[in-house]
Amino acid sequence: MNIHRNCEGTFRRDCLKLGVGALLGGGLTEGLRLRAQASSTAATSNKTACILIWLDGGPSHFETFDPKPQAALEIRGELNPIDTKVPGVQFSENMTRLAAINDKFTIIRSVRHDQNNHGAGNHYMMTGAPTRIPVSCGAFVSFHPSMGAVVSAERGAPPGIPPYFSLPSQTRSGGPNFLGPKHAPFVVGDDPNNNSFRVRDVTIPRGLDEARALGRRELREQLDSMLRIQERSANDPVLGADENYQQALSLMTSQAALEAFDIQREPGHVRDAYGRNRFGQQLLLSRRLVEAGVPFITVNNGGWDHHSDIFARFRSQGQEFDSVVAALISDLDERGMLDTTLVLVMGEFGRTPAISTLSGSKTAGRDHWSSAMSILMAGCGTPRGQVVGATDRNGYAAIENIYKPENLVSTVYRKLGIDPDKVLITTEGRPAHLVSDPKPIREVMG
């Protein structure tokens, strides 16, 4: 189990991942109720998809896509700027591969908000809805449906495949809220870089072939018909468990799902290009899921809350990030998939201009800063080689073409064929706008 620690020392544990043994055994009802994977069978004519690379903790804009070489040393930090393929645009020095393909994507430097802790910032960026009550720094937050859950509800996926995946865990605000548990993400927690990679709940256990699995379902249906009164309410938890059972079995017997998860089918040189590491193979698996018809995948990449040791960590973690994301964008482009696949890279906020020390010790870091951040967007008609907006000379705040998270989320919905001005109805019967400000970021709409 992966455990990520936020800046306050609070643990954020992965969602429960249920094995197939539990699916076919006594843990069915409770396990699948908690796991509650989405499995909409509604095919869609809209072939667009989104891979959201979530940098949990809030990555520094200074050490990624918005260096400030003219600022004082205590602001600009230890890493130097480098030129990119687009004249006049610079990135931080460890973004070498992304700098070389900067003509394939847009950097947005002008999104800002006022939610300066992890829980609230995560929710705002994931949903386009600010929180209305105080939220602790490390809390799971779900007051409004996340983008992935909305895409699940509005778009669906081909039969047998959930429309919303999250790897290797669900983000703090990645849940469905009032849309219901069937629109929660299907979580793939296992490491696709392992040679023994097998997705639980998808691969039928050894010794239990498909015919036997289907036979168990028929036997269970016969027993149920004897033991229960058929006229139950729609809220019956047993009926809900049955629905989850059918969805899980459909996934297990879906040829498209089995092929998508069989990452060993990829040529060795493709796997090498992504990097033989967990993050790289998660993005490769995400590309395969898009090919199978999944419209929304979140890759939850943690460890970006750099209150200390920021420069050394960026020289290692930042280089891996640079290599892996560049490989995904290049691969999608070469396959002709970038026209219909949106790649979105962001976290909950940026980092403070002030650095605690420049001695290179483990106390050097930057804190939370929601007034400025950098977001990478590629594909689905996003103009290439563009920078949207700007921050001031010292990176304190976005000062040109300023946008809010509502505008960013509305942009994602429009690119995926969803009307951000739609009104949803909550479980209490109250109307709720999908996004309160449905205007997209004009410069990236193409």
BAFITOR-9176 format. One record per residue: residue in one letter; x, y, z of N, C-alpha, C in turn. Coordinates in steps of 0.2 Angstrom, whole numbers, plus 5000, padded with zeros to 4 digits. Each point is the difference from the previous one (the first is absolute). Example, Ala and Ser with C-alpha at 12.3 -4.5 7.8 and 13.67 -1.06 7.14 Angstrom:
BEGIN
A506649725039499650065000500450065000S499850054996500450065001499650055003
END
This chain:
BEGIN
M500449945000499650065000500450065000N499950054996500450065000499750055005I500450035003499850055005500450074999H499650054999500350064999499850055006R500550045002500050045006500050074998N499550045002499950074998500450045005C500050074999500550045004499850005007E499449985002499850005007500149945004G500349954996500149935003499549964999T499450024997499449955000500149954994F499849945001500049954995499450004996R500249994993499549994995500049934997R499649965002500149934998499649994993D500349954997499749984994499349975001C499550014995499449975000500049925001L499549975003500049935000500049974993K500549954999500049974994499849925001L499549984997499749945002500349944995G500249955003500249944995499549964998V500149964994499549964997499749955005G500549985004499749955005499550035005A500050065002499550035004499450014996L500150024993499450014996499649944999L500349945000499649934999499949975007G500250035005499949975007499650055005G500149995006499650035005500150085000G500550034998500150075000499750044995L499549964996499750044994499650065002T499649995004499550065002500450065002E500349995006500450065003500550034996G500449954997500650024996499850044994L499549974996499850044994499650065001R499750005006499750065002500550065001L500549985004500550055001500450024994R500249954996500450014994499650044994A499349974999499650044996500250024994Q500349954996500350034993499450024995A500250044996499650024995500049954994S499449994997500049954995499450014995S500050064998499450024995500149974994T499549974997500049974994499850044994A499950065001499750044995500650024995A500049984994500550024995499950074998T500650034998499950074999500350024993S499750044996500250024994500650055000N500150035006500550055001500649965002K500550004995500649965001500650045004T499950065003500550045003500149965007A500650025003500149975007500550055003C500149995007500450045004500549955004I500650025000500549975005500250065004L499849995007500150065004500649975005I500650034999500649995004500050055006W499849975006499950045006500650005004L500350055001500750015004499850025007D499849955004499750015007500550035004G499850065003500450045005500250074998G499950014993500150064997500750024998P500149994993500750004998500250084999S500650015001500350074999500050024993H499750064999500050034993500750024998F500450025005500750034999500449944997E500049945003500449954998499749954995T499550034996499749964995500050054994F499450044999499950034994500050085000D500250025006499950085000500650025004P500749994998500550025004500150085000K500350035005500150075000500750025000P500450004995500750015000500250075002Q499550054999500250075002499850015008A499749965003499950015007500649995004A500050025007500549995004500149935001L500749985002500149935001499649975005E499850035006499549975005499349994997I499950024994499349984997500149964994R500550014996500149964994500249935002G500449995005500249935002500749984996E500149935001500649984998500049974993L499449994997500049974993500050054995N500350004995500150054995499549994994P499850054997499549994994500449984994I499649964996500249984993499550024995D500350014994499650024994499649944998T499450014997499649944997500050014993K499649954997500050004992499650074998V499650035004499650054998500450075002P500250044996500450065001499750045005G500450025005499850055005499749965006V499949945000499749965006500549965003Q500050015007500549965004499749955005F500349955001499849955006500650005005S499949965005500549995005500549944997E500650005002500549964997499949935000N499649975004499849935000499449984996M499850054996499449984996500350004993T500549964998500450004994499649974994R499749945002499649974994499450044999L499650025005499450044998500250074997A500650035001500250064997500149984992A500249944999500249984993499449994996I499449995003499449994996499450055002N500350065002499550055003499550024994D500249984994499650024994499449955000K499949965005499449954999499550025006F500150055004499550015006500050075002T499550025004500050065003500150005007I500350065003500150015007499650055002I499649995005499550055003500350035006R500250065001500350035005499550055004S499450004998499650065003499349975004V500049945002499549975004500250025008R499550025003500250025007499349995004H500149995007499449995004500250025007D499649995005500150025007499949955005Q500149944998499949945004500749975001N500350025006500849995001500249945004N499549955001500249945003499849944995H500349945002500049954995499349984999G499649995005499349974999499650054996A499950065002499650054996500350014993G500750015000500350014993499849944995N500149945003499949944996499350004997H499550015005499350004998499950064995Y500250065001499950054995500249984993M500649984999500349984994499749944997M499849955004499749944997499350014998T499650055003499350004999499850074997G500450055000499850074998499550035005A500049975006499550035005500450015006P500150065003500350025006499649975006T500449985005499649975006499750065004R499449985003499750055004500150005007I500349955002500249995008500749995000P500350015006500749995001500249934999V500549984997500349944999500749995003S500149945003500749995003500449994994C500750015001500549994995500049934997G499949955004500149934997499449974999A499450035000499449965000499849984993F499649945000499749994993499450055000V499850024994499550054999499649984994S499350015001499649984995499350035001F500050074998499450045001499750014993H500349984995499850014993500349954996P499749974995500349954996500650024996S500549955000500650024997499949994992M500550034996500049994993499949934998G500449965003499949934997499449975001A499650015006499449985002499550034995V500050064998499650034996500049974993V500649994998500149974993499749935000S500149965006499749945000499350004999A499650055004499350004999499850034994E500350044997499850034993500249974994R500649965000500249974994500049925000G500149975006500049935000500649974996A500049934999500549974996499849944997P500449974996499749944996499849945005P499649964998499849945005500649975003G499949995007500549965004500650045002I500150064999500550045002499850065004P500350015006499850065004500250074996P499650055001500250064996500550055004Y500149985006500550045004500549965004F500650014999500549965003500550055004S500349975006500550045003500549965002L500650024999500649965001500550045004P500449985005499849935004499550015006S499750065000499650015006499550064998Q499550015003499550054999500350065003T499950064997500250065003499550035006R500350045003499550035006499350024998S500050034994499350024998499849974993G500249944999499949964994499349965000G499650015005499449965001499450034996P499449975000499450014996499650055004N500050005007499550045004499349984998F499650044999499349994999499849964993L500549994996499949964994499949925002G500349995005499949935003500649954999P500149955003500649965001500249964993K499549994996500249974993500450054996H500050065002500450044996500750025003A500249965006500650015003500549964995P500750025001500549974995500149935002F500249964995500249935000500850015002V500249985006500750025002500449944998V500650014997500549954998500650025004G500149965006500550025004500749964999D499949944996500649964999500550044995D500649985001500650034996500049974993P499950044994500049974994500749994998N500550025003500749994999500249935002N499749975004500149935003499949954994N500449955000499949954995499449965001S499849995007499449975002499450045000F500050064997499450045000499449974998R499550005004499349974999499550045003V499550024997499550055003499549965003R500050015007499549965004499350034998D499549955000499350024998499949994992V500649994996499950004993500249934998T500649975003500249944998499749945004I499749964996499749945004500549965003P499949985007500549965003500249944996R500649975001500249944998499649945003G499849964996499549945002499350025000L499850064998499350024999499950034993D499849964995499950034994499450044999E499950034994499450044999499449965001A499949944997499449975001499849985007R500549995004499949985007499850075004A500350054998499850075003499350014998L499849994994499350024998499549955003G500249945001499649955004499950025007R500550035003499950025007499550065000R500050044995499550055000499349974999E499949954996499349974999499849975006L500549975003499849965007499850065005R500350055000499950055005499350034998E499850014994499450034998499449955002Q500149945000499549955002499950005007L500650015004499950005007499650075002D500250054997499750065002499350004999S499849974994499250004999499749965005M500349965004499649965005500150045007L500450045001500250035006499750075001R499850034995499950075001499350024997I499750055002499450034997500250044995Q499749994994500250044994499850075000E499550025003499850075000500450045006R500650014998500450045005500150074997S500250055005500150074998500650004996A500150064996500650014996500650015005N499950025006500550015005500349945004D499749944998500249945004500749994999P500449995005500749994999500249944997V499649945001500149944997500050004992L499450044998500050014993500550044997G500350055004500650044998500649954999A500149965005500549955000500049964993D499349974999499949964994500250044994E499950074999500150044994500850005000N500450015005500750005000500349944998Y499749945002500249944998500049994993Q499450024997499949994993500550044996Q500150065003500550054996500749975000A500249975006500749975001500049944996L499549964999500149944996500050024993S499650054998500150034993500750024998L500350035005500750034999500449944999M500049955004500449945000500049964994T499450004996499949964994500050054994S500250065001500150054994500749994997Q499949984993500749994997500350064999A499750064999500350064999500450025006A499749995006500350025006500649955001L500049944999500549955001500650024995E499950024994500550024996500350075002A499650055002500350065002500549995006F499849965005500449995006500649954998D500049974995500649964998500650044997I500350045005500550044998500649974997Q500149935001500549964997500050004993R499450014997500050014992500450054997E500150055004500450064997500749984998P500250024994500749994999500550035005G500649965001500450025005500350084999H500150024994500250074999499550055002V499449984999499550055002500050005008R500049955003500050005008500750035002D500549994997500650045001500050075000A499650034994499950074999499750035006Y499549975003499650025005500450005007G500549955000500450005006499749935004R500549965002499949945004499950025007N499550045001499850025007499350005001R499850015006499250005001499750054997F500250065000499750064997499949994993G500649984997500050004992499549944998Q500049955003499649944998499250025002Q499950045005499350025001499850044994L500450054997499850044995499949964994L500449954999499949954994499449965001L499849985005499449975002499450044998S500150075002499450054999499950004992R500650014996499950004993499649944998R500149945002499749944998499350005002L499850035006499350015002499650044995V500350064998499750044996499949974993E500449964998499949964994499449955000A499949975007499549965001499350035000G500050075001499450045000499850035007V500550005004499950035007500150084999P499550045002500050074999500450045005F500149985006500350045005500549955004I500650025001500549965004500450065004T500049995007500550045004500649965002V500650024999500649975003500250055006N499949975006500150045006500749995002N500450054999500850005001500150045006G500249975005500150045007500750025001G500150045005500750025002500250074998W499550044998500250074998499950055005D500049995006499950045006500750025003H500350044996500850015001500150065005H499849995006500250055005500749995002S500449954998500750005002500349964994D500750015000500449964995499750004993I499850064998499650014994500549994994F500650025000500450004994500349944998A500249965006500349934999499449964997R499450005003499549964998499750024993F500150064998499850024993500549974995R500649995002500549984996499949924998S499749975005499849934998499349994998Q499550015005499350004998499850044994G500350065000499850044994500349974993Q500649975000500249974994499649944998E499849965005499649954998499350024997F499750055003499450034998500150034993D500550034999500150034993500149954995S500349945001500149954995499449964999V499649995005499449964999499550044997V499850065002499550044996500250014993A500650024999500250014993499949944996A500149945002499949944997499349994998L499550015005499349994999499850054994I500250065000499750054995500349984993S500649985000500349994994499749934997D499949955004499749944998499350014997L499650045004499350024998500050044993D500550044999500150044994500149964994E500549955001500249964995499549954998R499649985004499449954999499450044997G500050065000499450044997499550015006M500249985006499550005005499950075004L500550044999500050075004499550044997D499749994994499450044998499449995004T499949945003499449985004500249995007T500650005002500149995007500350065004L499750025005500250065004500549985005V500650025000500549995006500050065004L499849995007500050065004500549995006V500450045001500549995006499950065005M499949985006499950065005500049975007G500050045005499949995007499550055003E500050005007499550045003500250085000F500750015000500250075000500850004998G500350065000500750014999500350005007R500650035000500450015006500250075001T500250025006500250075002500650024996P500150064999500650034997500550005006A499950005006500550005005500249935001I500750005001500349945002500350005006S500049955004500250005007500850015001T500449974995500750015000500249974994L500650034998500449984994500649965001S500149975006500649965001500049934997G499449984997500049934998499849955005S499950025006499849965005499349984999K499849955004499349975000499550055002T500250065003499550055002499850044994A500350004994499850044995499449984996G499550045000499449984997499550064999R499449984997499550064999499449975002D499550055002499449985004499450014995H499449995002499450004996499950074997W499850004994499950074997499549994994S499450025002499449994995499950064995S500450065001500050054995500350004994A500449944999500449994994500149934999M500049974994500149934999500249994992S500249954998500149984993499649944999I499750004994499649944998500249984993L500149944999500149984993499449974997M499950024993499449974997500249984993A499849944997500249984994499449964997G499950014993499549964997499350025000C499549974996499350025000500050074997G500450024995499950064997500450065004T500349985005500450055003500650034996P500050064999500650034996500649985002R500549994996500749985002500550055000G500549995005500550055001499850075002Q499550005005499750065002500150015008V500150065002499950015007499450055001V499649985005499450045002500150045006G500050065000500050045006500850015002A500050035006500750015003499950025007T500649985004500050035007500550065000D500050035006500550065000500749985000R500450055001500749994999500349955005N499750005006500249965006499649935001G499549994995499649945001499550005005Y499850065003499550015006499349984997A499850024995499350004998499950004992A499549974998499850014993499850074999I500250034994499850074999499850014993E500049954996499750014993499649944998N499450024997499549954998499849955005I499850035006499949965006499449964999Y500049945002499549955000499949975007K499449975001499949965006499949934999P500049965005500049924999499349994996E499550045001499449994997500150004992N500450054998500150004993500449944997L500549985004500449944998499549945000V499649995005499649944999499550004995S499750064999499650014994500349994993T500650015000500449994994500149924999V500149975005500049924999499449984998Y499450025003499449974998499850024993R500150064998499950014993500449964995K500649995002500449964995499849935000L499749975005499749945001499349994998G499750064997499349994997499550015006I500150035006499650015005499850075001D499450025001499850075001500150025007P500550045002500250025007499450045003D499550024996499550045003499449965002K500149934999499449965002499950005007V499350005002499850005007499949925002L500349985005499949945003499550005006I499749945002499650005005500349955006T500150035006500349965005499549955003T500349965004499649955003499450035005E500150065002499550045004499550034995G500150004994499550034995500250074998R500650025002500250074999500350014994P499950054996500450014994500750035001A500549974996500750025001500350014993H500350064999500350014994500649954999L500249974995500649964999500650055001V500050064997500550055002499750065000S500150045005499750075001500250054995D500649994997500250054995500249954994P499550004995500149954995500550024994K500350065001500450034995500749965000P500249974994500649975000500650054999I500649975001500650044998500150014993R499850064997499950024993500649984996E500650015003500649994996500249934998V499749955004500249934999499449964996M499550044998499449964997500149994993G500650034997500149994993499650034995
END
